[in-house]
Amino acid sequence: MYFFSCCGNGLFDSCLHLDVKVTLRHVVFVRAGSTVCVCVCVCVCVCVCVCDYYGKILRKTSDLKTNACKTPAQPTPAFIRDALMKVHPDVCARYYGCGLVVPLCVEGCRILDLGSGSGRDCYVLSQLVGEDGHVTGIDMTEIQLEVARNYVDYHMNVFGYKKPNVSFVQGYMEALTEAGLEKNSFDIVISNCVVNLSPDKKLVLAEAYSVLKEGGELYFSDIYCSGQLTEEIRNHKVMWGECLGGALWWKDLLRLADEVGFSVPRLLTASIVSVGNEELQHILGDFKFVSATYRLFKVPKGPPEACRVVYNGGVTGAEDRLRFDCRNTFKANEVVEVDGELANILKCSRFAPDFNFQPPGGSTELCCVNPKADIVDPFELAVELGSQGLSAATGGCCSTKSADCCR
């Protein structure tokens, strides 16, 4: 480990004179003439700025300067609302998410929350995985972790658990194994409006991939932009803290996921983000932003083989129909033909026990053929959902405008 001071300009300004401890791989040595300057790479400076922003500047959700972290990405199911009602108000008050990252079919699962903050999503999932499951939250901000840890005993008592099934770790999502998290040990990795805060998204995806079990899933909501952002926007410290300056062009997510080894990202839902700040909007110009929830699976590669599937209705909260993504919804006991990519995911993931698999072209009467997985533009989906009156408004129930909205 090495100690050093940050130097530079732009995004680096807010980090000036702060001492940070990081691993060698985050340090860049620059030789200028006969003088050797030890400078911090962007990754570290962003981490320091974000840590400062979420630890010192933001004390409650009303301190946010834009609407980016206030956008609900989908309506909240009743059983999740019930779970939210049991989370302590102090934990909800420091929640800064942009979507709903509560996947279905999680009973008994081991889940990791990247950038868990005050622990709201962890405590919701704690109830859903049950006493046989476990939820781990990792965050780099000590102030946020202190809030989360202070309420472990409170929540276990409310949930009626004999021992905690939640734990919180301080560390970086770009270095999960260095934080003591084992490879191939989690069924699901979630993240709520946090991946955009990292300047090295590929490393975040790679680390998530490494700690996931075979068949595991990365299920996350984040902010995406309509193009590759300018250097001015990327170097704006408030933009970073507000989840805009680090937003990926959504097409880059597809590329990075493939490079890491994940299946093609499957889009669940999306909603347009209104910035709500004239000064920052002027800097952003014509760039548009969307809050979107994707699911990526760690499944074996191989020739895809289409098949017929029958959903048996076994997923809690989706007994009648299971909405798998924005283009695939399975009604219980109906025979559906799916393409090879989706068939591979269903067969190799935690959803396998909830489906019966049949070869294509069988004698069973076919109800429908699900469309082949095409790349869905999240901005087009947001407009589509908005025209249907779904998920279009900024700051609805269970957004961050009010910690009491679901109570």
C-alpha positions, 0 to 999 in steps of 0.5 A, a space after each residue: 500500500 502507498 500513501 500520496 497526495 492528489 494533484 492536478 486541476 478540474 476534477 482533481 481540485 477537490 482532492 487537493 491535499 487529501 491523503 489517500 491509501 490505495 494499491 499500486 495499480 491505481 498510481 501513475 508515475 509521471 517523469 517531468 524533466 529531472 523531477 519525478 511527480 507522483 500523480 494519482 490516476 483518475 480512478 483514485 481522484 474520482 473515488 476521493 471526490 465521490 467519497 467526499 460528496 456522499 460522505 460530507 456534502 450529501 446528508 440527506 436526499 434533499 441535498 441532491 442538486 439534480 433529479 438523476 438519483 430520484 428517478 424510479 425505473 418501475 412501479 413497486 410491487 406490493 411485497 417489495 413495498 411491504 419490505 420497504 416499510 420495515 426499513 428504518 427511516 434513517 436508512 431510507 433518508 440517505 438513499 440515493 438510488 435511481 431505480 429498483 434493484 430487487 430481483 425476483 427468485 432470491 430465496 436462499 441466495 447470496 447477494 452482493 450490493 455494490 455501493 450499498 450506501 446506507 444499506 436500504 436495498 440490503 435490508 429489503 433483500 435481507 427479508 427476501 432471501 430469508 435466514 438461509 440467504 445472505 446479503 453483503 454490502 460494499 461501500 467506500 464511504 465510512 459515513 454511509 457504512 456507519 449508518 448501515 451498520 448501526 441498524 443491523 441489530 434493529 432490522 434483524 429484530 424487526 425481521 425476527 431473525 435469530 442471527 444477522 444475514 446482512 454484513 457490510 464491508 468497506 472497499 471498492 467495487 473495482 477491487 472486490 477480491 482485495 476487499 476480502 470477497 471470494 471469487 465464484 461466491 455470489 448468486 446475484 450482484 446488484 447495484 443502484 446508480 453506482 457503476 456510473 460513479 466509477 471511471 473504470 466501468 469495465 473493471 467494475 463489470 470484471 470484478 462482478 463477473 469474478 465473484 459471481 457463481 456460474 449462472 449468476 446474475 448482475 442486476 443493476 440500475 444506472 444512468 446512461 447517456 445518449 452519447 459519449 460525454 465531453 471531457 468538460 462534463 466528465 471532469 465536472 465534480 458535481 456532475 460526477 457526484 450527481 451520477 451524470 458526469 460518469 454516465 456511460 453511453 448505453 451502447 458502450 455497456 453492450 461492448 464492455 459486457 461482451 468483453 468481460 464475458 457476460 451475456 448480452 445485457 437484457 433491458 428490463 425498464 427505463 425512464 427519462 431523467 430530467 436534470 432539473 438544474 438550469 446551470 448544469 443543464 446548460 453545461 450538458 447541452 443536448 445530451 440526454 439521460 435515462 435511468 435503466 435497469 439491466 440484467 447480465 448473466 454469467 453463463 457458459 458460452 456455446 452454440 445457442 439452441 432454441 427450445 420450448 419452455 413452460 413457466 411453472 409459476 414458482 417464483 414468489 411475487 410472480 406466480 401468474 406471470 414472470 416478466 423477465 425483461 422488457 420483451 419477454 414475459 412468461 405466463 404460468 403453464 403456457 408453452 413458449 418458444 424462446 431463442 437459444 440465448 434466452 434458453 441458455 440463460 434459463 437453463 443455467 441460472 437460478 431460474 432453471 427449477 421454475 421452467 420445464 424445457 422441451 425441444 423445439 417443434 414438439 407435439 405440445 400446443 404452442 401458445 406463442 413464440 417469444 421474439 429473438 433478443 434484439 438490442 433495445 434502445 433504453 431511450 426508445 423504451 422510456 418513450 414507449 413506457 411513458 406513452 403507456 403511462 408507465 415509469 415516466 414521471 420523475 420522483 414517484 413512489 419509492 423514489 428519493 424525494 420522500 423517505 416516507 412515501 411508501 409508509 
